[in-house]
Amino acid sequence: MTALKDSYDLVVVGSGAAGMAAALTAAEGGLDVVILEKDATVGGSTAVSGGAIWIPDNPKMRAAGMEDDREAAFTYIAGEAGNRMKPDLVRAFLKAGPEMVTFMEAHAALQFEHRAYSPDYHPDRPGAAMGGRVLDALTFDGRTLGDDFDRLKPPIGEFTIFGGMMLNRFDIGHFMKMTRKPSSALHAARLLARHGRDRLRHRRGTRLVLGQAVAGRLFKSVLDRGIPVVTGATLERLEMLGDRVAAVTLADGRRVAARRGVVLATGGFPQNAQLRAQVMPHVAAGAPHASMSPAAGTGGAITAAQAIGAHFVTTNSHAAFWAPVSMLPGKDGPRPFPHLFLDRAKPGVIAVGPDGRRFVNEAVSYHDFVSAMIETGTTRAWLICDCRALRRYGLGPVRPFPAPWRQHVRSGYLKTGDSPVALADAIGVPADALEATVAEVNGFAETGTDAAFGKGSTAYQTYLGDPEVGPNPCLAPLTRAPFVAIEIQPGDIGTTMGLDTDPSGRVLREDGSAIPGLYACGNDMNSIMAGAYPGAGITLGPALTFGYIVGRHAAAG
């Protein structure tokens, strides 16, 4: 067990991207820092995320010769967030984001690469960009963590193959084509060989990508700096000395003084069922909901801050970053699987509600998809495709060819039918409606235009489709039996509502005054997007940036 002193300059509560960024920045500024983590492992929701980091006008894109405009990014965010936006926080993010990238590459193991083509989620809106703003952490060798590798929170099991082997977007593309292209087969073979060697010594693969690479690289940096990370440390309350936060008390009775302050970075409240019901109307109405965030994210830090007068913002347009999920059967009960970008936009995949009719453009972002579910009252729906699409692209955790898929039928997760009528009977929707829906989509596929919902009508949507399919990369007829379906429901990948802060990350009271010695970042801080979801990485981008801002401010005294 990591030793815990009685006092530090800065106490950081939470070990995700925001918390570790704050700790690293403060330590570089000369502070004595500790990280307290409620969970048994390190990395928080960052470690189980897709790892995208949205930083407009970042130095990596600039170095590659790409142009960006911070004012354009501000315009884009303003159009997304509307009058709920706090302009000073957005401008602080846009200014400090590129600085954070430079800082991390100079003083930490967190190294980045940019996505040259990765459209913002609403590329047709003013200020949007077609690429460059999204960063990924470079692939990380988990073996460099030594014995601490087992302290890093593992990825979601369904996001891996062959017992813990991780794949990024580039790898997935090769695996999907490995039976058709020799270069893809070679790439897949190399990854499999590496994974085979890993499993001789480790319980899972050590080639870390996505959010694992972000969390792993930050954790390595924290360890290299000698910053202690104490797990199993649950925040109970914040202690005041006069009007200043001076210490934290843990659930086990330990007290840790904080000479410069306390940083709250525990990941929001996605697993707090009571609070979800208060701020999510569909949950209050009894609709199903599941979060992909770690179980430790119950909002304890927000509650502790409220107890000393902090303002918790509940006016965002949406309470969470939505994602449709399906519930996978398991020996320990059903568990959620998120349908983010691998299946819904693909040609030959549609979504229908209980009436057997489409209700949304399937290729919109996961946040927009669930927004449509909630707005239309379609909180129980089905993703449907034919056998051709299933074997070419997969559907959720059902892998494409050559992986087997019948076990998902036997478990009851995947429903099948030899025709749209038979599938309608299997999932309990009107047969005539589903048959008409499939016929309509098949007609749209021939013309290349989805006249009902516009699937494949923006650069973001076609980016997620299949470039080998035309005239619309997101449309194909559903004609080859068996037809299959997976039930989906609303879910989230984190909460947007959080503690009100100023541009330095200081937590504010309801009257707008700052609480001395108390900071928030990550999902404990109210999202600067105010409930909107403009693009990939708009959680980790601000999390890292405000972690950097907070650490810098605390070190400056």
C-alpha positions, -999 to +999 in steps of 0.1 A: +000+000+000+013+035-009+022+055+021+001+086+027+016+116+045-005+139+067-002+169+044+007+179+008+008+211-011-019+198-035-043+169-030-058+156-063-089+134-059-092+112-090-067+095-113-082+100-147-067+123-174-078+155-157-064+145-123-031+132-135-027+162-158-033+185-128-009+166-106+019+165-133+016+202-140+016+212-103+046+189-097+065+205-125+057+238-108+074+226-077+045+214-056+044+183-034+014+164-048-006+133-040-034+116-061-062+099-042-083+073-061-115+057-049-112+027-072-087-002-068-071+007-101-057+038-118-071+056-149-107+063-142-131+066-172-101+077-194-087+041-193-119+027-207-125+055-233-119+058-270-090+082-261-098+110-286-086+144-275-101+175-292-077+205-292-083+231-320-052+248-335-029+222-318+008+221-325+007+186-340-016+197-368+004+229-373+036+209-376+020+188-403+011+220-423-026+221-414-043+254-406-069+261-380-085+292-365-093+295-328-120+320-336-136+295-359-135+269-332-151+294-308-178+301-333-184+263-337-187+258-299-209+288-295-232+275-322-234+241-304-237+253-268-259+284-275-266+308-247-256+283-220-220+287-230-196+305-207-174+324-232-145+330-208-141+293-201-142+284-238-116+310-246-094+297-217-097+262-232-088+273-267-058+293-255-044+267-231-052+236-251-022+239-275+000+249-245-010+217-227+000+196-257+034+213-258+038+209-220+029+172-220+053+164-249+081+182-231+076+171-195+056+139-196+054+106-215+021+117-231+029+120-268+004+128-294-005+123-331-032+142-350-059+127-372-055+144-405-091+136-415-116+134-387-146+157-393-163+175-364-197+159-357-216+187-374-192+196-403-218+217-421-220+242-392-200+275-391-165+270-376-164+232-380-132+215-393-126+184-414-096+173-395-065+180-374-083+190-342-085+154-329-054+140-312-046+105-301-020+093-277+008+073-294+006+036-289+021+028-255+040-003-243+024-012-210+055-033-201+073-001-193+051+002-162+066-029-147+047-043-118+024-012-119+009-024-151-016-044-131-026-012-113-038+003-145-076-001-150-080-026-179-101-018-210-137-029-214-134-066-222-157-064-253-133-038-267-106-064-269-101-097-287-083-129-279-081-123-242-072-086-239-057-076-273-065-040-281-072-025-316-073+011-327-092+025-357-063+017-380-060-019-367-098-025-370-097-015-406-070-040-413-088-068-394-119-062-414-100-065-447-075-093-437-093-119-458-093-096-488-060-077-487-025-092-482-012-060-465-040-062-440-034-099-433+003-091-426-006-063-402-031-085-383-005-113-382+021-090-366-004-079-339-014-114-332+022-125-328+029-096-304-002-105-284+008-142-282+041-132-267+024-109-242+001-136-230+031-157-220+039-132-192+008-110-187-029-115-181-037-092-211-021-074-240+005-048-232+001-029-265-020-001-253-041+022-276-071+045-273-078+056-237-055+030-224-026+048-241-037+081-226-040+067-191-010+045-194+013+073-206+000+097-178+004+070-152+040+064-163+047+101-161+032+103-126+053+073-114+085+087-130+079+120-110+074+101-078+039+113-073+021+089-050-012+074-062-032+060-033-060+037-044-090+027-023-091+063-010-128+075-009-134+112-003-158+117+026-158+155+030-138+187+025-126+205+055-124+243+057-100+266+076-118+299+076-132+304+041-105+281+025-105+244+017-076+231+038-080+193+040-099+162+029-112+135+051-115+100+037-142+074+043-118+053+064-111+083+087-078+094+074-072+132+071-049+148+045-041+185+047-038+205+015-016+236+018-023+250-017-057+233-023-077+203-034-085+193-070-117+174-077-114+151-107-134+120-099-154+117-131-188+132-123-219+112-113-227+087-141-233+058-116-255+078-092-289+064-100-307+089-077-290+120-092-295+106-127-333+104-121-332+141-109-315+155-140-324+130-168-362+132-176-363+099-194-348+081-164-373+099-141-401+086-165-389+050-160-369+045-192-339+022-191-305+038-189-269+024-185-236+042-182-203+030-196-184+048-169-166+030-140-187+020-110-167+044-088-182+074-105-210+081-080-206+119-076-192+119-041-168+148-049-197+169-062-217+162-031-188+171-008-183+203-027-220+212-025-218+207+013-194+236+015-214+259-008-203+250-043-227+255-072-237+224-091-249+233-126-281+216-138-290+238-167-271+221-195-290+211-226-282+174-218-271+159-185-247+135-201-227+126-231-252+101-246-244+068-262-268+040-273-261+007-255-272-028-258-272-052-228-249-082-232-259-113-212-233-125-188-229-149-158-229-119-135-259-102-151-263-081-182-236-055-190-238-025-214-220-023-247-218+011-265-227+014-301-204+044-309-191+044-345-184+009-358-219-002-368-247+023-370-233+043-399-225+013-420-245+005-452-271-021-446-277-011-409-309+006-398-326+014-365-363+011-358-385+017-328-413-005-313-435+005-342-411-010-368-403+024-383-371+044-384-369+074-361-334+087-367-305+091-391-284+061-379-251+077-390-253+107-366-230+109-336-238+086-307-249+117-286-273+129-313-286+093-318-297+091-281-309+127-282-333+115-309-343+085-289-352+107-259-369+134-280-391+109-298-398+087-268-381+058-285-362+045-255-364+009-266-352+003-302-335-022-325-304-021-347-311-043-377-290-055-406-289-084-431-263-112-431-241-095-456-237-064-434-232-086-403-204-106-418-187-076-434-189-051-405-202-069-374-229-055-352-219-042-318-199-070-301-208-095-328-176-096-348-174-097-386-162-127-407-144-149-399-154-147-363-183-170-352-216-153-343-242-180-336-233-180-298-250-146-297-282-161-311-281-189-285-276-164-257-307-144-269-287-113-275-290-115-313-324-121-328-328-135-363-354-141-390-353-155-425-372-124-437-381-090-424-415-104-415-400-133-395-376-109-378-404-086-369-421-115-351-389-123-333-385-088-319-422-080-314-427-051-339-455-049-365-445-071-395-460-049-421-443-018-408-408-034-407-413-049-441-422-015-455-393+001-437-368-023-452-383-019-487-381+019-484-344+018-473-336-006-501-350+020-525-329+047-509-298+025-514-304+023-551-306+061-555-280+069-529-303+094-511-320+087-478-351+109-484-364+102-449-336+110-426-305+119-447-282+090-437-248+097-454-255+134-460-225+149-442-187+143-443-188+130-407-214+104-416-197+092-448-164+091-428-179+063-407-195+045-437-178+022-462-159+039-490-161+008-511-199+012-513-216+036-536-233+058-544-237+064-507-211+049-483-238+047-456-266+030-476-270-006-489-300-028-494-310-054-468-316-084-489-296-114-477-311-137-450-308-142-422-319-107-410-306-099-375-314-074-347-300-062-314-321-043-289-307-009-278-315+017-252-302+051-239-269+052-221-240+075-216-202+077-215-201+103-188-220+132-173-219+168-185-234+186-155-209+195-128-194+221-105-194+257-117-159+270-122-140+301-134-114+301-162-087+290-137-107+259-127-116+274-093-149+261-080-176+288-076-204+294-052-239+302-065-231+339-062-202+335-085-175+339-059-146+314-058-141+290-030-104+294-021-084+262-023-109+242-043-105+233-080-125+210-103-116+196-137-127+167-159-163+156-155-165+170-120-163+204-137-194+215-156-187+208-193-177+239-212-198+225-240-229+229-218-245+196-227-236+198-264-212+173-282-194+190-310-168+164-319-147+134-310-126+141-279-146+170-264-144+153-230-107+144-228-096+176-246-110+199-219-101+174-191-064+175-200-065+212-206-082+223-174-061+198-155-031+217-169-047+251-161-055+240-125-021+226-119-005+257-132-027+280-111-022+261-079+016+261-084+015+299-090+000+303-055 
